[in-house]
Amino acid sequence: MYGEKYPAIQMSEDIWKFLRIGTITLFSHDEQYYAMANGSCEWEQEHGLEIDVNEFNQVLYVGSFISNGFHENPENPSTYNYVKSGA
């Protein structure tokens, strides 16, 4: 990360200025529905960006693009950036 500049983000809602969503995939698992948004962000162009949300608008994952780790089992993904936000 030496020499890289990170964007100056003053307020949390400003982060959307630095994200680019390329695709949104909708899928179901055990009768629940999920959306997986993939794209890129200013500070992590090499690994991309993935944001996964369930049908209750809970954010389940935010991090580099992994695709299959979340998609196989949303309740027990094989990733360290797993989060579960309040609805």
C-alpha positions as a Python dict, from the first residue, in 0.01 Angstrom:
ca = {
    (1, 'M'): (0, 0, 0),
    (2, 'Y'): (306, 224, -3),
    (3, 'G'): (248, 544, -196),
    (4, 'E'): (-125, 492, -249),
    (5, 'K'): (-363, 775, -165),
    (6, 'Y'): (-692, 701, 2),
    (7, 'P'): (-998, 916, -69),
    (8, 'A'): (-1091, 1177, 190),
    (9, 'I'): (-1433, 1074, 318),
    (10, 'Q'): (-1583, 1332, 550),
    (11, 'M'): (-1924, 1174, 617),
    (12, 'S'): (-2037, 811, 587),
    (13, 'E'): (-2281, 886, 305),
    (14, 'D'): (-1991, 1029, 98),
    (15, 'I'): (-1851, 679, 45),
    (16, 'W'): (-2096, 622, -241),
    (17, 'K'): (-1901, 876, -451),
    (18, 'F'): (-1604, 636, -456),
    (19, 'L'): (-1789, 310, -535),
    (20, 'R'): (-1876, 177, -879),
    (21, 'I'): (-2126, -110, -894),
    (22, 'G'): (-2098, -315, -1212),
    (23, 'T'): (-2340, -604, -1158),
    (24, 'I'): (-2610, -708, -915),
    (25, 'T'): (-2689, -1078, -881),
    (26, 'L'): (-3012, -1196, -717),
    (27, 'F'): (-3029, -1549, -577),
    (28, 'S'): (-3209, -1759, -317),
    (29, 'H'): (-3079, -1997, -53),
    (30, 'D'): (-3303, -2198, 181),
    (31, 'E'): (-3610, -1994, 78),
    (32, 'Q'): (-3446, -1657, 152),
    (33, 'Y'): (-3347, -1403, -113),
    (34, 'Y'): (-3019, -1216, -146),
    (35, 'A'): (-2857, -949, -362),
    (36, 'M'): (-2486, -953, -438),
    (37, 'A'): (-2348, -624, -578),
    (38, 'N'): (-2005, -637, -744),
    (39, 'G'): (-1786, -355, -861),
    (40, 'S'): (-1485, -155, -757),
    (41, 'C'): (-1379, 119, -521),
    (42, 'E'): (-1107, 384, -518),
    (43, 'W'): (-894, 224, -244),
    (44, 'E'): (-904, -142, -360),
    (45, 'Q'): (-892, -159, -738),
    (46, 'E'): (-703, -489, -754),
    (47, 'H'): (-951, -710, -565),
    (48, 'G'): (-1274, -529, -641),
    (49, 'L'): (-1573, -481, -417),
    (50, 'E'): (-1864, -696, -311),
    (51, 'I'): (-2163, -597, -98),
    (52, 'D'): (-2415, -867, -5),
    (53, 'V'): (-2760, -791, 135),
    (54, 'N'): (-3047, -1019, 236),
    (55, 'E'): (-3418, -966, 168),
    (56, 'F'): (-3454, -781, 500),
    (57, 'N'): (-3203, -511, 391),
    (58, 'Q'): (-2937, -645, 626),
    (59, 'V'): (-2581, -608, 500),
    (60, 'L'): (-2415, -948, 529),
    (61, 'Y'): (-2077, -891, 364),
    (62, 'V'): (-1864, -596, 259),
    (63, 'G'): (-1518, -657, 119),
    (64, 'S'): (-1318, -772, -178),
    (65, 'F'): (-1492, -964, -454),
    (66, 'I'): (-1523, -1331, -349),
    (67, 'S'): (-1847, -1430, -522),
    (68, 'N'): (-1867, -1799, -435),
    (69, 'G'): (-1779, -1778, -63),
    (70, 'F'): (-2100, -1594, 15),
    (71, 'H'): (-2318, -1742, -256),
    (72, 'E'): (-2268, -2105, -143),
    (73, 'N'): (-2401, -2048, 210),
    (74, 'P'): (-2500, -1693, 315),
    (75, 'E'): (-2543, -1788, 681),
    (76, 'N'): (-2194, -1940, 707),
    (77, 'P'): (-1969, -1793, 439),
    (78, 'S'): (-1601, -1880, 416),
    (79, 'T'): (-1481, -1522, 458),
    (80, 'Y'): (-1351, -1291, 730),
    (81, 'N'): (-1548, -979, 630),
    (82, 'Y'): (-1882, -1129, 718),
    (83, 'V'): (-2105, -875, 890),
    (84, 'K'): (-2467, -867, 988),
    (85, 'S'): (-2614, -521, 1018),
    (86, 'G'): (-2942, -429, 1181),
    (87, 'A'): (-3239, -381, 953),
}
